[in-house]
Amino acid sequence: MSGQWILPLRSEVVNVKVTVQMSFWLRELVVAVSFFTIIGIIFLISNCCWHSKDILRHVLRKKMSNRTTVTEFLLLGFSEVWELQILHFVVFLLIYLAALMENLLIFMAIAFDHHLQTPMYFFLMNLSLLDLGSISVIVPKSMANSVMDTRSISYAGCVAQVFFLVFLVGADFSLLTVMAYDRYVAICQPLHYERMMNIRACVKMAAGAWISGILYSVLHTGNTFALIFCGGNMVDQFFCEIPQLLKLACSDTYLSEVGVLVFSACLLLGCFVFIIVSYVKIFKSVLRIPSEQGRHKALSTCLPHLTVVSLFVCTGIFAYLKPTSSSPSALDLVVAVLYSVLPPIMNPIIYSMRNKEIKAALRRLTGCR
């Protein structure tokens, strides 16, 4: 009789040991990825510094040859017809106001409702801020150009647009990776959730996502605008985008930024693989839940995040891996709008569509019943 009691206890002890060991290795994996990321960034910065003399010499030689320096860039317009420019302004205004209202409502509902003071909603609040910032970097300038019938953006304005866009998008993807880890711990290691995802840990993870976005943006922005632009100032996009700016760079100075872009692609691929592995483990754990209600509740917290990640990655891959054309086309503009404007406006809808807690918080916030 005693042996029958000992066997379940032993199996529970083994399960706890396996869970702790998996958590240890997962943390070691995160630390290793962070270490190699920092080493890669240091290597790329040192590489840029090593070639700074050649760049400076090239700049001096360029000035001596009486070439004009770029003081502004000309962005791609949606149309030359005034009526269509007004239509573009109205459409973008409606999109921007909708994104502004949605993300602010999500942020305020979580901030002012004590029922939503959990790690998942804390990260979602940060995601709303990042989405609000990313769409604010692009859309208002495009709207202003349409109304004023101009396509110009100053050199400093282009630098600022690239910096803030790369910063916000990089922090956005870092935060989505952190949110995948949060869902993994919540479903696969529920007994350790409160200890591993306490307030201090959540603040550190969110701060790490924001700081990584800043470092990522400094690296890209500094490397891009250290280049010599000798291909004119016509940017084949309705905002300052790094691949389009590289087309304007001299052939012998843009290779360092291409190296940074390759490193960034590898880094983003690593984060994406981490997210996929996390969800493979999550779905395995969900399938072992005996009750159908428990499985449905677990999936309801994961599917919105997985949908947002898929939207973010698919639009970005489609935008950057499609065949490039020498002249801009309507497809290029549509794709740019999809990956830059669609995620900020769709993320709040995806997270609140089937989430009863957010719906209840929004009703309490707005006074609706």
C-alpha positions in Angstrom: 0.0 0.0 0.0 2.8 2.4 0.9 4.5 1.6 -2.4 1.4 2.8 -4.3 1.8 6.2 -2.5 5.5 6.4 -3.1 5.4 6.0 -6.9 3.2 9.1 -7.6 5.3 11.1 -5.2 8.5 10.0 -7.1 6.9 10.9 -10.4 5.9 14.4 -9.1 9.5 14.9 -7.8 10.9 13.9 -11.2 8.5 16.3 -13.0 9.5 19.2 -10.7 13.2 18.4 -11.3 12.6 18.3 -15.1 10.7 21.6 -15.0 13.4 23.3 -13.0 16.1 21.9 -15.3 14.2 23.1 -18.4 13.8 26.6 -16.8 17.6 26.6 -16.1 18.5 25.8 -19.6 16.0 28.3 -21.0 17.5 31.0 -19.0 21.0 29.9 -20.1 19.8 30.1 -23.7 18.6 33.6 -23.2 21.8 34.7 -21.6 23.9 33.1 -24.4 21.8 34.8 -27.1 22.2 38.1 -25.3 26.0 37.6 -24.9 26.5 36.8 -28.6 24.3 39.7 -29.6 26.4 42.1 -27.5 29.6 40.6 -29.0 28.2 41.1 -32.5 27.2 44.7 -31.9 30.7 45.4 -30.4 32.3 43.8 -33.5 30.2 45.8 -35.9 30.8 49.1 -34.1 34.6 48.4 -34.0 34.4 47.6 -37.7 32.7 50.9 -38.4 35.4 52.7 -36.4 38.1 50.9 -38.2 36.8 52.1 -41.5 36.1 55.7 -40.3 39.3 57.0 -41.8 38.4 55.8 -45.2 35.0 57.3 -44.9 36.4 60.6 -43.8 38.9 60.6 -46.6 36.1 59.9 -49.1 34.0 62.8 -47.7 36.9 65.2 -48.1 37.6 63.9 -51.6 33.9 64.3 -52.4 33.8 67.9 -51.2 37.0 68.8 -53.1 35.4 67.5 -56.3 32.6 70.2 -55.9 29.8 67.7 -55.4 26.7 69.0 -53.6 25.9 67.5 -50.3 22.4 66.2 -49.5 20.4 68.6 -47.4 17.0 67.1 -47.9 15.3 64.0 -49.4 12.3 63.7 -51.7 9.8 61.1 -50.6 7.6 59.1 -52.9 4.1 60.6 -53.3 0.9 58.6 -53.7 -0.3 60.7 -56.6 0.3 63.9 -58.5 -3.4 64.6 -58.7 -4.6 67.0 -56.0 -7.9 65.3 -55.4 -6.2 61.9 -54.9 -3.7 63.6 -52.5 -6.7 64.9 -50.4 -8.2 61.3 -50.5 -4.8 60.0 -49.3 -4.8 62.6 -46.5 -8.4 61.6 -45.4 -7.7 57.9 -45.4 -4.5 58.2 -43.5 -6.2 60.6 -41.0 -8.9 58.1 -40.3 -6.4 55.3 -39.9 -4.2 57.3 -37.6 -7.2 58.4 -35.4 -8.4 54.8 -35.2 -4.9 53.6 -34.2 -4.6 56.5 -31.7 -8.0 55.7 -30.1 -7.5 52.0 -30.0 -4.0 52.0 -28.4 -4.9 54.7 -25.9 -8.0 52.8 -24.8 -6.0 49.6 -24.3 -3.3 51.5 -22.4 -5.8 53.3 -20.1 -8.0 50.2 -19.6 -5.0 48.3 -18.3 -3.4 51.2 -16.4 -6.6 52.1 -14.5 -8.1 48.6 -13.9 -6.7 46.6 -11.0 -8.2 43.4 -12.5 -5.6 43.6 -15.3 -2.5 44.1 -13.1 -0.8 40.9 -14.4 2.5 40.4 -16.4 0.6 39.7 -19.7 -1.3 42.9 -19.6 1.7 44.9 -18.4 3.5 43.8 -21.6 0.4 44.5 -23.7 0.4 48.1 -22.3 4.0 48.5 -23.4 3.1 47.1 -26.8 0.3 49.7 -27.2 2.8 52.5 -26.5 5.2 51.1 -29.1 2.5 50.7 -31.7 1.3 54.2 -31.1 4.8 55.6 -31.5 5.6 53.7 -34.6 2.5 54.9 -36.5 3.1 58.4 -35.3 6.6 58.5 -36.8 5.3 57.8 -40.4 1.7 58.8 -40.9 1.6 62.5 -39.8 4.5 63.5 -42.1 2.9 61.7 -45.0 -0.4 63.5 -44.3 1.3 66.9 -44.1 3.1 66.4 -47.4 -0.2 65.5 -49.1 -1.9 68.6 -47.8 1.0 71.0 -48.6 1.5 69.3 -52.0 5.2 68.6 -51.3 7.4 65.5 -51.0 10.4 66.9 -49.2 11.8 65.9 -45.8 14.9 67.6 -44.3 18.1 65.6 -43.7 17.6 65.9 -39.9 14.0 64.9 -40.2 14.9 61.8 -42.2 17.5 60.9 -39.6 14.9 61.3 -36.8 12.4 59.2 -38.7 14.8 56.4 -39.3 16.0 56.4 -35.7 12.6 56.4 -34.1 11.1 53.9 -36.5 13.9 51.4 -36.1 13.9 51.9 -32.3 10.1 51.3 -32.0 10.0 48.4 -34.4 13.0 46.7 -32.8 11.6 47.2 -29.3 8.3 45.9 -30.5 9.7 42.6 -31.7 11.8 42.3 -28.6 8.7 42.7 -26.5 6.8 40.1 -28.5 9.6 37.7 -27.8 9.3 38.5 -24.0 5.6 38.0 -24.2 6.2 34.5 -25.8 8.4 33.7 -22.8 5.7 34.9 -20.4 3.1 32.6 -22.0 5.5 29.7 -21.9 6.1 30.1 -18.2 2.4 30.7 -17.5 1.3 27.5 -19.2 4.3 25.1 -19.0 5.5 26.1 -15.5 2.4 27.5 -13.7 3.7 26.6 -10.2 6.8 28.8 -10.8 5.0 31.6 -12.6 4.6 34.1 -9.7 8.3 33.6 -8.7 9.7 33.9 -12.2 7.4 36.7 -13.5 7.3 38.9 -10.5 7.1 42.7 -10.8 10.9 43.3 -10.7 11.4 40.6 -13.5 8.7 42.1 -15.7 10.0 45.6 -15.4 13.6 44.4 -16.2 12.3 42.5 -19.3 10.2 45.5 -20.5 13.2 47.8 -19.9 15.5 45.4 -21.7 13.1 45.4 -24.8 13.1 49.3 -24.9 16.9 49.5 -24.4 17.6 46.9 -27.0 15.5 48.9 -29.4 17.5 52.0 -28.7 20.9 50.3 -29.1 19.6 48.6 -32.3 18.5 52.0 -33.7 21.7 53.8 -32.8 23.7 51.2 -34.6 21.5 51.3 -37.8 21.0 55.1 -37.9 24.6 55.9 -37.2 25.8 53.4 -39.8 23.3 54.5 -42.5 23.9 58.3 -42.3 27.7 57.9 -42.1 27.4 56.8 -45.8 28.0 59.1 -48.7 24.9 59.7 -50.8 25.9 60.2 -54.4 22.9 58.7 -56.1 20.6 61.7 -55.7 18.0 62.4 -53.0 14.9 60.6 -54.4 13.7 58.1 -51.9 11.4 55.4 -53.5 9.2 55.2 -50.4 6.7 57.5 -48.7 8.9 57.5 -45.6 12.7 57.3 -44.9 13.5 53.6 -45.1 17.0 52.1 -44.8 16.9 49.8 -47.9 15.8 52.8 -50.1 18.5 55.0 -48.6 21.1 52.4 -49.4 20.2 52.7 -53.1 21.4 56.3 -52.9 24.7 55.5 -51.3 28.0 55.2 -53.1 28.9 51.6 -54.0 32.0 51.6 -51.9 30.6 52.9 -48.6 27.3 51.0 -48.1 28.8 47.5 -47.4 29.1 48.2 -43.6 25.4 48.8 -43.4 24.6 45.7 -45.5 26.6 43.7 -42.9 24.6 45.3 -40.1 21.3 44.3 -42.0 22.5 40.7 -42.3 23.4 40.6 -38.6 19.9 42.1 -37.8 18.2 39.5 -40.0 20.1 36.7 -38.1 19.1 38.3 -34.8 15.4 38.6 -35.7 15.5 35.0 -37.0 16.9 33.9 -33.6 14.1 35.7 -31.8 11.5 34.1 -34.2 12.9 30.6 -33.6 12.7 31.3 -29.8 9.1 32.2 -30.2 8.3 29.1 -32.3 10.0 26.8 -29.9 8.1 28.4 -27.0 4.8 27.8 -28.7 5.7 24.2 -29.6 6.2 23.6 -25.9 3.0 25.5 -25.1 0.8 23.5 -27.5 2.3 20.2 -26.2 1.4 21.3 -22.6 -2.1 22.5 -23.7 -2.9 19.1 -25.3 -2.1 17.4 -22.0 -4.7 19.5 -20.1 -7.6 17.1 -19.3 -10.5 19.5 -19.4 -11.7 21.2 -22.6 -12.5 24.4 -20.7 -8.9 24.5 -19.5 -7.5 24.0 -23.0 -9.8 26.7 -24.4 -8.7 29.2 -21.7 -5.0 28.5 -22.2 -5.3 28.9 -26.0 -7.4 32.1 -25.7 -4.4 33.8 -24.0 -1.9 32.6 -26.6 -3.7 32.9 -30.0 -3.9 36.7 -30.0 -0.1 37.0 -29.3 0.7 34.3 -32.0 -1.6 36.2 -34.5 0.2 39.5 -33.8 3.6 37.9 -34.2 2.5 36.3 -37.5 1.2 39.6 -38.8 4.4 41.4 -37.8 6.7 38.8 -39.3 4.7 38.0 -42.5 4.3 41.7 -43.5 7.9 42.4 -42.9 9.1 39.3 -44.8 6.9 40.1 -47.7 8.1 43.7 -47.8 11.8 42.9 -47.7 12.1 39.6 -49.6 9.9 40.5 -52.6 11.9 41.2 -55.8 13.1 44.8 -56.0 12.3 47.0 -59.0 14.3 49.8 -60.4 11.3 52.1 -60.4 8.6 52.4 -57.6 5.3 50.7 -58.3 1.9 50.7 -56.7 2.6 47.3 -55.1 5.6 48.7 -53.3 3.4 51.4 -51.7 0.7 48.9 -50.7 3.3 46.6 -49.2 4.9 49.5 -47.3 1.5 50.5 -45.9 0.7 46.9 -44.9 3.9 46.4 -42.8 4.1 49.9 -41.3 0.5 50.9 -40.7 -1.5 47.7 -40.5 0.1 46.1 -37.3 -0.5 49.2 -35.0 -4.1 49.4 -36.0 -4.8 45.6 -35.9 -2.9 44.7 -32.7 -5.5 46.3 -30.3 -8.4 44.7 -32.2 -6.7 41.2 -32.1 -6.0 41.4 -28.4 -9.5 42.7 -27.4 -11.6 40.8 -29.9 -12.0 37.6 -27.8 -10.6 38.8 -24.5 -13.4 39.1 -22.0 -11.2 40.8 -19.3 -10.2 43.6 -21.7 -13.8 44.0 -22.9 -15.0 44.3 -19.3 -12.2 46.8 -18.5 -13.1 48.9 -21.6 -16.8 48.9 -20.5 -15.8 50.1 -17.1 -13.5 52.7 -18.5 -16.1 54.1 -21.0 -19.1 53.7 -18.7 -20.9 51.4 -21.2 -22.8 48.3 -20.0 
